[in-house]
Amino acid sequence: MRAPVSTYRLQIRPGFDLYAAASLVPYLRRLGVDWVYLSPILTAEPGSDHGYDVTDFSAVDPARGGAAGLQALSDAAHAAGLGVLVDIVPNHMGVATPANNRWWWSLLAEGRGSRYAEAFDVDWAAAGGRIRLPVLGDGPDELDRLELVRGTGPGSAGVELRYYDHRFPVAEGTAGDGATARQVHDRQHYELVSWRRADAELNYRRFFGVNSLAGVRVEVPWVFEESHAEIRRWFAEGLVDGLRIDHPDGLADPAGYLDRLHGLTGGAYVLVEKILEPGEQLPGRWRCQGTTGYDALAEVDRLFTDPDGCRELTAAAQPVPWPRMIHGTKRAIADGLLHSEVQRLVRLVPASAGLAPELAADALAELLACFPVYRSYLPDDGAGYLAEAAVAARIHRPDLAPALAALLPLLDPGATLTELAVRFQQTSGMVMAKGVEDTAFYRYTRLTSLNEVGADPSVDALDPFGLHAALIRRQQDQPLAMTALTTHDTKRSEDTRARISTLSEEPQLWLQHLQRLDNAAPLGHRPFADLLWQALLGAWPLDPERAHAYALKAAREAGDVTRWTEPDEDFEKKLAAAVEAAFGDTGVAAVLEELAGRLRQAGWTNSLAAKLVQLAMPGVPDVYQGTEFWDHSLVDPDNRRPVDFDARSQVLAQLDAGTGPVPGIDAGAAAKLLVVSRTLRLRRDRPGLFTGYEAVAASGPAADHVFGFDRGGAVALATRLPLRLARDGGWRDTAVVLPPGRWRDELTSRAFAGGTLAVSEVFAQLPVALLAREDA
């Protein structure tokens, strides 16, 4: 199996297609990248910038360059010695525009008679055997707005039903007799209903709560084959070298899927987009090389937070304890956004259980709210998590004890799983994702750099010993798993988080400025004000459009004052005014600029340190597009903005010319590009220096502020908690001990001899160092 040394993630979209990616290969090669890592490239909804709404599994998206574009990218990458890793989406398809998805169109036109009825995850027993489509508005007679028009969709029967811009097929034999559009609608295999009925009454599995992404039953052999025929071609023709699997937790049988994929790819390199809770391990029998690195991100970030300051911020914010908060948000999701999914579970509870539907729904929702990880993988893994959830549910709701006792044997029936047991596992991950990532992360606001995908915000810091232990385990157990600091899913980019994390070193400074900001632009909701001003500080300076978009999304995701489905106009006006004040009120802008100015240098120090650790530590490091420069992005779509690669290429050429001094840590971002390029090149060109892991010993009054490790000839040294370091008097006589030999700092070209080195000397030009053993 060929495995990458490093990857570089590119967001392939109509505005930056596969041909554009191919033209970027020379720059990526100079940067030191080993593999190109592509977002989904199969045909997606027109205009999709992310590609996760695949409408046609059989072809590379023409809007993204098509098959010829993939060939061009593959040829360019392989000619330059780079591999190609592609993100694929087996769990769901995009169905926002039925005519663009022939599988879904066939299903709607032919119902259970369609060959694709087996491909989609539909509960035909519900809704009288019709598929409920939540597209109608709130008017009392919305179905009277339907029109019969000449059909143009795939396999059209001559006419279509249209509701504004929505188009739907008409089944053979159901029109042409003079019936009205509404009467024709009533004869179809689908039922158009109000969008408000989706959360309680849908009868097809969705991706989380997204109605336009319909779950696919990839566990069915022919569905796997047809949905992966194009992917099989990629490997048969040598176009692609590895895969990233999106959302395996949505699959009925993730382990079985990975087994089949292993055969299809010939045992190629495969990663899974899987979130692991603290202490959780990837299931042992999964045929993959590891996760896409959210767990690594959480570990690295916490090295750069001050636990003492976190305690002060917690005391000031007085948040609801994290376990209690997420129990509440998950229960609200199970009772609200994902109630359709809970009701489907209820319909699978056998009558022999003796549970009324309302009681079964209550008990199942409570178990989902109490589930401690995203999901179990029965019958192989996770029975203990189900038992743990049951104990927690009994504590929260003693009245449900008899119902829980009746449900547990049904949810873990042993070696042969029932449909109820399988679907409960698929549902628990949905509840966790929506209740935690997309709700609680916007409410638990004492230090928002900790609120990141794959992380537990209640775990506020990791000391050097703790991170060393984690990295030794990573080297032993998953040396080929990916590591990441920024992804297309991160709530805040690595540099935004790095600056926010400095607030843990200056908690009182932050609390004073937060009070000034809240007084000047009051929201009437202190927790959200905390989140908002931290976000703007972390991304400052940014343009108003980005700030407004983030603020509105964050407030509606938090859902405790305003919601997507029920906007609170008064609060949203206050929110818009507060954001506007950041740009139009000189007093508010001055507070932000003053604070950003005081923290900017420490934030950049954190950024360089975290990047060096991530790139040099065990695992396969990924660089998200553009983050070789400072990148102060916020949540998507902000983190998917176009990247100026020409500027990065020019600065890299200047660094490589070697005619100037070591770049300073300033807005120019050359220092970060230096760290990224030199570390990636060293890993690629001298892999023998990265085969092990040992902690580098530090001594002296500031020993706690240096973190270092030896990968077997490459030593990474990084500064941590720079503000506290400065307050305490700097490095003084702090030292580190290197193995004997001759060492060269790849960042500054300075030479060092092994033995005891003064940290102040090592960090004389930069707050990080990458020492390569010259006589290795």
C-alpha positions in Angstrom: 0.0 0.0 0.0 1.3 3.4 -0.9 0.7 5.9 1.9 1.1 9.7 1.8 3.8 11.5 3.8 1.6 14.6 3.8 -1.5 15.9 2.1 -2.8 19.3 0.9 -6.6 19.7 0.8 -8.1 21.5 -2.2 -11.8 22.5 -2.4 -12.7 21.6 -6.0 -15.7 23.6 -7.2 -16.9 25.2 -10.5 -14.8 28.3 -9.7 -11.6 26.2 -9.0 -11.9 22.9 -11.0 -9.7 20.0 -11.6 -7.7 21.7 -14.3 -7.0 24.6 -11.9 -5.8 22.0 -9.4 -3.6 20.4 -12.0 -2.0 23.8 -12.7 -1.2 24.1 -9.0 0.8 20.9 -8.8 4.2 22.6 -9.4 3.6 25.0 -6.5 2.5 22.1 -4.2 5.6 20.2 -5.2 7.8 23.2 -4.2 5.8 23.6 -1.0 6.8 20.0 0.0 3.4 18.3 -0.4 3.4 14.6 -1.0 -0.3 14.0 -2.0 -3.0 16.2 -3.4 -6.3 15.8 -1.4 -9.5 16.6 -3.2 -13.0 17.4 -2.0 -15.8 15.4 -3.6 -15.6 15.4 -7.4 -18.6 13.3 -8.4 -21.5 15.1 -10.1 -23.3 17.3 -7.6 -26.1 19.8 -7.5 -25.5 22.6 -9.9 -23.7 25.4 -8.2 -22.6 23.3 -5.2 -19.4 24.7 -3.8 -18.8 21.7 -1.5 -19.7 18.7 -3.6 -21.3 16.6 -0.7 -24.7 16.7 -2.5 -23.8 14.1 -5.2 -26.6 13.6 -7.7 -24.8 11.1 -10.0 -22.4 8.5 -8.7 -21.4 7.5 -12.3 -19.4 10.5 -13.4 -16.9 13.1 -12.4 -18.8 16.4 -12.2 -18.5 18.2 -15.6 -18.7 21.5 -13.7 -15.6 20.5 -11.7 -13.7 19.4 -14.8 -15.2 16.0 -15.6 -13.3 12.9 -16.4 -10.7 14.8 -18.5 -10.1 17.1 -15.7 -9.4 14.3 -13.3 -7.1 12.7 -15.9 -5.2 16.0 -16.2 -4.9 16.4 -12.4 -3.8 12.8 -12.0 -1.2 13.0 -14.8 0.2 16.2 -13.4 0.4 14.9 -9.8 1.9 11.6 -10.7 4.4 13.1 -13.1 5.6 15.3 -10.1 5.7 12.3 -7.8 2.5 13.3 -5.9 -0.3 10.9 -5.0 -4.0 11.7 -5.2 -6.5 11.3 -2.4 -10.2 11.9 -3.1 -13.1 12.5 -0.7 -16.1 10.3 -1.4 -19.7 10.4 -0.1 -21.3 6.9 0.3 -23.9 7.8 2.8 -26.3 10.1 0.9 -27.3 11.8 -2.3 -28.4 15.3 -3.2 -32.1 15.4 -4.0 -32.8 19.1 -3.9 -33.6 19.0 -7.6 -35.1 15.6 -8.4 -34.6 16.0 -12.2 -30.8 16.2 -11.6 -30.8 12.8 -9.8 -32.1 10.0 -12.0 -32.1 7.5 -9.1 -34.4 9.8 -7.0 -36.5 10.8 -10.1 -37.1 7.1 -10.8 -38.1 6.5 -7.2 -40.6 9.4 -7.2 -42.1 8.3 -10.5 -42.3 4.6 -9.8 -42.4 4.3 -6.0 -41.7 0.8 -4.8 -41.8 -0.4 -8.4 -38.5 1.5 -9.1 -35.3 -0.5 -9.1 -34.0 2.4 -6.9 -36.6 1.8 -4.2 -34.0 -0.5 -2.6 -31.3 2.1 -3.0 -32.9 4.8 -0.8 -33.7 4.4 2.9 -37.5 4.9 2.8 -40.0 3.7 5.4 -42.7 2.7 3.0 -45.0 1.5 5.8 -45.4 5.1 6.9 -47.4 7.8 5.2 -49.6 5.3 3.3 -46.7 4.1 1.2 -45.9 7.5 -0.2 -42.6 9.5 0.2 -43.2 12.7 2.1 -41.4 15.7 0.5 -41.3 18.8 2.7 -41.3 21.6 0.1 -44.6 23.4 0.5 -45.0 26.8 2.1 -47.2 27.8 5.0 -50.3 28.8 3.0 -53.6 26.9 3.6 -54.0 25.8 0.0 -50.5 25.3 -1.2 -51.4 22.2 -3.2 -53.7 24.4 -5.3 -50.6 26.1 -6.6 -49.4 23.0 -8.4 -49.3 23.0 -12.2 -49.2 20.3 -14.8 -46.6 21.1 -17.5 -44.9 19.3 -20.3 -42.2 17.1 -18.8 -38.5 17.4 -19.5 -37.1 15.3 -16.7 -35.4 12.0 -17.1 -37.8 9.3 -18.1 -40.7 11.8 -18.0 -44.2 10.5 -18.7 -45.0 13.5 -20.8 -46.0 15.8 -18.0 -44.6 17.0 -14.7 -46.0 18.6 -11.5 -44.5 21.9 -10.7 -44.6 24.0 -7.5 -42.9 27.2 -8.2 -39.3 26.2 -9.3 -39.8 22.6 -7.9 -40.3 19.9 -10.5 -41.6 16.4 -9.9 -42.3 13.4 -12.1 -45.8 12.1 -12.9 -46.3 8.4 -12.8 -47.5 6.6 -15.9 -51.2 6.5 -16.2 -52.0 9.1 -13.5 -52.6 12.1 -15.8 -54.4 12.9 -19.0 -58.0 12.2 -17.9 -58.8 15.8 -17.2 -57.8 15.7 -13.6 -56.5 18.8 -11.8 -52.9 19.1 -10.8 -53.9 18.5 -7.2 -55.8 15.4 -8.1 -52.8 14.1 -10.1 -50.6 14.9 -7.1 -52.8 12.7 -4.9 -52.2 9.7 -7.3 -48.4 9.9 -7.0 -45.9 7.8 -5.1 -44.9 11.0 -3.2 -46.8 13.5 -1.1 -45.8 17.2 -1.0 -46.1 18.5 2.5 -45.2 21.7 4.4 -41.6 22.2 5.2 -42.6 22.4 8.8 -43.7 18.8 8.9 -40.2 17.5 8.0 -38.8 17.2 11.5 -41.7 15.1 12.8 -43.1 13.3 9.8 -40.5 12.5 7.1 -40.2 8.8 6.2 -36.9 8.8 4.4 -33.5 8.9 6.2 -31.7 12.2 5.8 -28.1 13.3 6.4 -28.6 14.9 9.8 -31.6 17.2 9.4 -30.9 18.2 5.8 -34.0 17.3 3.8 -32.2 17.7 0.5 -29.7 14.9 1.3 -31.4 11.5 1.2 -29.7 8.4 2.8 -28.5 5.7 0.5 -28.5 2.0 1.4 -24.9 1.3 0.3 -25.0 -2.0 2.3 -27.0 -3.5 -0.5 -24.5 -5.2 -2.8 -25.8 -3.9 -6.1 -26.1 -0.4 -4.7 -22.5 -0.5 -3.6 -21.4 -1.7 -7.0 -23.3 1.0 -9.0 -22.5 3.8 -6.6 -18.8 2.9 -6.7 -18.4 1.9 -10.4 -16.7 5.2 -11.2 -14.5 4.9 -8.1 -13.5 1.4 -9.2 -12.4 2.9 -12.6 -10.2 5.5 -10.8 -8.2 2.7 -9.2 -8.3 0.4 -12.3 -6.8 3.1 -14.4 -4.4 4.4 -11.7 -6.0 7.8 -11.5 -6.4 7.9 -7.7 -4.2 6.5 -4.9 -6.4 6.8 -1.8 -9.8 7.7 -0.4 -11.3 9.8 2.4 -14.7 8.4 3.4 -17.3 11.0 4.5 -19.5 10.2 7.5 -19.1 6.5 7.9 -21.2 6.7 11.0 -24.3 7.1 8.8 -23.8 3.7 7.2 -25.7 0.7 8.4 -22.5 -1.4 8.5 -19.3 0.7 8.4 -17.0 -2.3 8.9 -18.7 -4.2 6.1 -18.5 -1.2 3.8 -14.8 -0.8 4.5 -14.2 -4.5 3.8 -15.9 -4.1 0.4 -14.0 -0.9 -0.3 -10.7 -2.6 0.5 -11.5 -5.2 -2.2 -12.5 -2.6 -4.7 -9.4 -0.4 -4.3 -7.0 -3.3 -4.0 -6.1 -2.4 -0.4 -5.5 1.3 -1.1 -4.9 4.0 1.6 -8.3 4.9 3.2 -9.2 7.4 5.9 -12.5 7.8 7.6 -14.1 11.1 8.7 -14.8 9.8 12.2 -15.1 11.9 15.4 -13.7 10.1 18.4 -14.7 11.3 21.9 -11.9 11.5 24.5 -10.6 8.0 25.3 -12.5 6.4 22.4 -10.7 4.2 19.9 -11.4 3.5 16.3 -13.0 0.1 15.9 -10.3 -2.5 15.6 -11.6 -4.4 12.6 -12.1 -1.4 10.3 -10.0 -1.7 7.2 -8.6 1.8 7.1 -5.5 3.7 8.2 -7.2 6.0 10.7 -9.3 9.2 11.0 -9.0 12.5 9.2 -7.5 14.1 12.2 -10.1 16.0 14.3 -8.8 14.1 17.4 -5.2 15.3 16.6 -6.5 18.9 16.3 -8.1 18.7 19.7 -4.9 17.5 21.3 -2.6 20.0 19.7 -4.8 23.0 20.4 -4.9 22.3 24.2 -1.2 22.5 24.5 -1.6 26.2 23.9 -4.3 27.1 26.5 -3.5 28.1 30.1 -5.5 26.0 32.5 -5.4 28.6 35.2 -6.8 31.2 32.9 -9.5 28.8 31.7 -10.6 28.4 35.3 -11.0 32.2 35.6 -12.9 32.4 32.4 -15.2 29.5 33.5 -15.8 31.2 36.9 -16.8 34.5 35.1 -19.0 32.9 32.5 -20.6 30.4 34.8 -21.7 28.2 32.0 -24.1 25.3 32.5 -21.8 22.3 33.1 -20.9 20.7 29.8 -22.5 17.3 30.4 -25.7 18.9 31.5 -25.7 21.3 28.5 -25.2 18.6 25.9 -27.8 16.3 27.5 -30.3 19.1 27.1 -29.3 20.1 23.5 -29.2 16.5 22.4 -32.6 15.8 23.9 -34.0 18.9 22.2 -32.7 17.6 18.9 -34.2 14.2 19.4 -37.5 15.8 20.3 -37.3 18.4 17.5 -35.2 18.4 14.4 -34.7 14.7 14.4 -38.0 13.6 15.7 -38.8 11.9 12.4 -35.9 9.6 12.9 -37.0 8.8 16.5 -40.5 8.1 15.2 -39.0 5.6 12.7 -37.3 3.8 15.5 -40.6 3.7 17.4 -42.3 2.0 14.4 -39.6 -0.7 14.6 -40.3 -1.5 18.3 -42.2 -4.8 18.3 -45.5 -5.0 20.0 -44.2 -7.7 22.3 -42.1 -5.0 24.1 -45.4 -3.8 25.5 -44.5 -0.1 25.1 -47.0 2.5 24.0 -45.6 4.6 21.1 -45.3 7.8 23.2 -43.4 5.9 25.9 -41.1 4.2 23.4 -40.4 7.6 21.8 -39.6 9.1 25.2 -37.3 6.3 26.2 -35.5 6.2 22.9 -35.0 9.9 22.8 -33.5 9.8 26.3 -31.1 7.0 25.4 -30.0 9.1 22.4 -29.5 12.1 24.6 -27.4 10.1 27.0 -25.2 8.3 24.4 -21.6 9.1 25.4 -20.1 8.7 21.9 -21.3 9.2 18.3 -22.4 5.6 17.9 -21.7 2.0 18.7 -20.8 -0.6 16.1 -22.6 -3.7 17.3 -22.2 -6.6 17.3 -18.4 -5.9 17.2 -17.9 -2.7 19.3 -19.7 -0.4 21.7 -22.0 -2.5 23.8 -20.5 -0.8 26.8 -21.5 2.6 25.5 -25.1 1.5 25.2 -25.0 0.2 28.8 -23.5 3.5 29.9 -26.3 5.4 28.1 -28.9 3.3 29.8 -27.5 4.0 33.3 -27.4 7.7 32.6 -31.0 7.6 31.2 -32.2 5.9 34.4 -30.5 8.6 36.5 -32.0 11.5 34.4 -35.4 9.8 34.1 -36.1 7.1 36.8 -39.7 6.9 35.5 -38.4 5.4 32.3 -36.5 2.5 33.9 -39.1 -0.2 32.9 -39.2 1.1 29.3 -35.4 1.2 29.1 -35.2 -2.4 30.4 -37.6 -3.4 27.7 -35.6 -1.6 24.9 -32.1 -2.7 25.8 -32.3 -6.3 24.6 -33.8 -5.0 21.4 -31.0 -2.5 20.8 -28.3 -5.1 21.5 -29.8 -8.4 20.4 -26.5 -10.2 20.0 -24.8 -11.5 16.9 -27.7 -10.9 14.6 -28.8 -7.3 14.5 -32.4 -6.3 14.0 -33.3 -3.3 11.9 -34.1 -1.4 15.1 -30.6 -2.1 16.5 -29.0 -0.9 13.2 -31.1 2.2 12.9 -30.5 3.2 16.5 -26.8 3.2 15.8 -27.2 5.4 12.7 -29.4 7.8 14.6 -27.2 8.3 17.7 -24.5 9.9 15.6 -27.0 12.3 14.0 -28.3 13.4 17.5 -24.7 13.9 18.7 -23.6 15.9 15.7 -26.6 18.2 15.7 -26.9 18.5 19.5 -23.2 19.1 20.2 -21.3 20.5 17.2 -24.2 22.5 15.8 -25.9 23.7 19.0 -23.9 23.4 22.2 -20.7 24.6 20.5 -22.5 27.9 20.0 -23.7 28.1 23.6 -20.7 27.0 25.7 -18.7 30.2 25.2 -16.1 30.7 28.0 -13.2 30.0 25.5 -14.4 29.3 22.0 -11.1 28.1 20.6 -11.9 24.9 22.5 -15.3 24.5 20.7 -14.0 22.6 17.7 -15.2 19.5 15.7 -13.9 16.4 17.4 -13.1 18.2 20.7 -14.7 18.3 24.1 -14.9 22.0 25.2 -14.9 21.0 28.9 -11.3 19.7 28.5 -9.5 23.0 28.6 -5.8 22.2 28.5 -3.2 19.5 27.9 0.2 19.9 29.5 3.4 18.7 27.8 3.4 15.4 29.5 -0.2 14.7 28.4 0.6 15.6 24.8 3.7 13.5 24.7 1.7 10.5 26.0 -0.9 11.1 23.3 1.7 11.3 20.5 3.5 8.2 21.7 0.2 6.3 21.5 -0.4 7.8 18.0 3.0 6.7 16.8 2.4 3.2 18.2 -1.3 2.7 17.1 -2.0 4.9 14.1 1.1 6.2 12.5 -0.7 6.6 9.1 -3.8 8.4 10.4 -4.2 12.0 9.3 -3.5 15.0 11.5 -5.2 18.4 10.8 -5.5 21.9 12.3 -8.0 23.3 9.8 -10.6 21.6 7.6 -13.6 22.6 5.6 -15.7 21.7 8.7 -13.8 23.6 11.4 -15.8 26.3 13.2 -12.7 28.5 13.3 -9.5 28.2 11.4 -6.2 27.3 13.2 -5.0 30.9 13.3 -8.3 32.2 14.5 -8.2 29.7 17.3 -4.6 30.4 18.1 -5.4 34.0 18.8 -8.5 33.3 20.8 -6.5 30.8 22.9 -4.3 33.7 24.1 -7.3 34.9 26.1 -6.6 32.0 28.5 -3.3 33.7 29.4 -5.0 37.1 29.9 -8.4 36.3 31.3 -8.9 39.5 33.2 -7.9 41.6 30.2 -10.5 39.8 28.1 -13.3 40.1 30.7 -12.6 43.9 31.0 -12.8 44.4 27.2 -15.8 42.1 26.9 -17.6 44.3 29.4 -16.7 47.4 27.4 -17.9 45.8 24.1 -21.2 44.5 25.7 -21.8 48.0 27.1 -21.2 49.7 23.8 -23.2 47.3 21.7 -25.5 45.4 24.1 -27.2 42.2 22.9 -29.0 41.4 26.2 -27.5 37.9 26.0 -24.0 37.7 27.7 -23.1 34.2 26.6 -23.6 34.9 22.9 -21.9 38.3 23.3 -18.9 36.4 24.6 -18.9 34.1 21.5 -19.5 36.9 19.0 -16.7 39.2 20.3 -14.3 36.3 20.6 -15.0 35.4 17.0 -14.5 38.9 15.7 -11.3 39.3 17.8 -10.0 36.0 16.4 -10.6 37.0 12.8 -9.9 40.7 13.1 -9.6 42.5 10.8 -12.4 41.2 8.6 -14.9 42.7 6.2 -18.4 43.5 7.5 -20.1 41.0 5.2 -18.2 38.1 6.7 -18.9 39.3 10.2 -22.6 39.6 9.6 -22.9 36.2 8.0 -21.0 34.5 10.8 -23.0 36.3 13.5 -26.4 35.4 12.1 -25.4 31.7 11.5 -23.9 31.3 14.9 -27.0 32.8 16.7 -29.4 30.6 14.8 -27.3 27.5 15.3 -27.2 28.2 19.1 -31.0 28.3 18.9 -31.6 29.6 22.4 -32.7 33.1 21.4 -33.3 32.9 17.6 -33.6 30.0 15.3 -33.5 29.2 11.6 -37.2 28.2 11.7 -38.3 30.9 14.1 -36.2 34.0 13.8 -36.4 36.5 16.6 -36.5 39.8 14.8 -35.7 42.0 17.8 -32.6 40.0 18.8 -31.4 39.8 15.2 -31.7 43.5 14.9 -29.6 44.0 18.0 -27.1 41.5 16.7 -26.8 43.3 13.3 -26.4 46.6 15.1 -23.6 45.1 17.3 -21.7 43.8 14.3 -22.2 47.1 12.5 -20.8 48.9 15.5 -17.6 46.9 15.1 -17.1 48.7 11.8 -19.1 51.9 12.1 -18.6 52.9 15.7 -15.1 54.1 16.3 -15.3 53.2 20.0 -16.2 49.6 19.4 -13.7 49.2 16.6 -11.0 50.8 18.8 -11.6 48.2 21.6 -11.3 45.4 19.1 -8.2 46.9 17.5 -6.5 47.6 20.8 -7.1 44.0 22.0 -6.1 42.4 18.7 -2.9 44.5 18.8 -2.0 43.3 22.2 -2.7 39.7 21.4 -1.7 39.5 17.7 2.0 38.6 18.2 1.2 35.9 20.8 -1.5 34.5 18.5 1.1 34.3 15.7 3.5 32.6 18.0 0.8 30.0 18.9 0.1 29.5 15.2 3.7 28.8 14.3 4.1 26.5 17.3 0.9 24.5 16.7 1.7 24.2 13.0 5.2 22.9 13.6 3.9 20.4 16.1 1.1 19.2 13.8 3.4 18.9 10.7 6.2 17.1 12.6 4.3 14.8 15.0 3.3 11.2 14.2 0.7 10.8 11.5 0.1 12.2 8.0 -0.2 16.0 8.3 -2.8 17.8 6.1 -2.5 21.4 5.1 -5.9 22.9 4.3 -5.9 25.1 1.3 -4.3 28.5 1.9 -3.3 27.9 5.5 0.4 28.1 4.7 -0.3 31.8 5.1 -2.2 33.3 8.1 -5.8 32.3 7.8 -8.3 33.9 10.1 -11.4 32.2 8.8 -14.7 31.4 10.6 -17.2 28.6 10.1 -18.3 27.5 6.6 -18.8 28.9 4.0 -16.2 31.5 5.3 -13.5 28.8 5.4 -14.1 27.9 1.8 -13.3 31.3 0.2 -11.0 31.4 -2.8 -7.2 31.3 -2.1 -4.6 33.6 -3.7 -2.1 30.9 -4.7 -0.1 33.3 -6.8 0.8 35.4 -3.7 1.9 32.3 -1.8 4.0 31.0 -4.7 5.7 34.4 -5.0 6.6 34.5 -1.3 7.8 30.9 -1.5 10.1 31.8 -4.4 11.5 34.7 -2.3 12.2 32.3 0.6 13.8 29.8 -1.6 16.1 32.5 -3.1 17.7 32.8 0.3 18.7 36.4 -0.2 16.8 37.9 2.7 16.9 37.5 6.4 14.8 35.0 8.3 11.2 36.4 8.0 9.8 38.2 11.0 6.5 37.3 12.6 4.3 39.9 11.1 1.3 40.3 8.9 3.3 39.2 5.8 2.8 35.6 6.8 6.2 34.5 5.3 7.2 33.0 8.7 4.3 30.6 8.6 5.0 29.7 4.9 8.6 29.0 6.0 7.5 26.7 8.8 5.1 24.8 6.5 7.4 24.4 3.5 10.5 23.5 5.4 8.7 20.9 7.6 6.9 19.3 4.7 10.1 19.1 2.6 12.1 17.6 5.4 9.4 14.9 5.9 9.2 14.1 2.2 12.9 14.3 1.4 14.3 12.7 4.5 11.7 10.3 5.8 14.2 8.4 7.8 14.3 11.2 10.3 10.6 10.7 11.1 10.4 7.0 12.2 10.1 7.3 16.0 9.1 9.5 18.8 10.9 10.6 22.0 10.2 13.5 24.2 13.0 16.2 24.4 13.9 17.0 28.0 13.7 20.6 29.1 15.0 22.1 32.4 15.1 25.5 34.0 12.6 28.1 35.2 10.6 28.2 31.9 10.8 24.5 31.1 7.0 24.3 31.0 7.0 26.8 28.1 8.9 24.7 25.6 7.6 21.6 24.0 9.9 19.4 22.0 10.2 15.9 20.5 12.7 13.9 18.5 11.2 11.9 15.6 14.4 9.9 15.1 16.7 12.6 13.7 14.3 15.5 13.3 13.7 17.6 16.5 10.7 20.0 16.7 10.9 22.6 19.4 8.0 25.0 20.1 7.1 27.9 22.4 3.9 27.6 24.4 2.0 30.2 26.5 4.1 33.1 25.3 2.3 35.8 27.3 2.8 34.1 30.6 6.4 33.4 29.6 7.0 37.1 29.0 5.3 38.0 32.3 7.5 35.5 34.2 10.8 36.9 32.9 11.4 35.0 29.7 13.6 32.0 29.1 16.4 32.9 31.4 18.6 29.8 31.8 16.0 27.3 30.5 17.7 24.5 28.4 16.9 21.5 26.3 19.0 18.4 25.7 19.7 17.1 22.2 21.2 13.8 21.3 24.9 13.9 20.3 25.6 15.0 16.8 25.5 18.0 14.4 22.1 19.7 14.0 20.8 22.3 11.5 17.8 24.4 12.0 15.8 24.0 8.8 14.1 27.3 9.5 17.0 29.6 10.1 20.0 27.5 8.7 21.8 27.9 12.0 24.0 25.0 13.2 24.0 23.5 16.7 26.0 20.8 18.5 24.2 18.1 20.4 24.0 18.3 24.2 22.5 21.0 26.4 21.3 24.0 24.5 20.0 27.3 25.9 16.4 27.7 24.7 17.0 31.5 24.3 19.7 30.7 21.8 17.6 28.2 19.8 14.7 30.6 19.7 16.8 33.8 19.0 15.1 34.4 15.7 11.8 32.4 15.7 9.7 30.9 18.5 10.0 27.5 16.9 12.8 25.4 15.6 13.1 22.3 13.4 16.5 20.7 13.9 17.7 18.0 11.5 20.6 15.8 12.3 23.2 16.4 9.8 25.3 13.3 10.4 22.2 10.9 10.3 
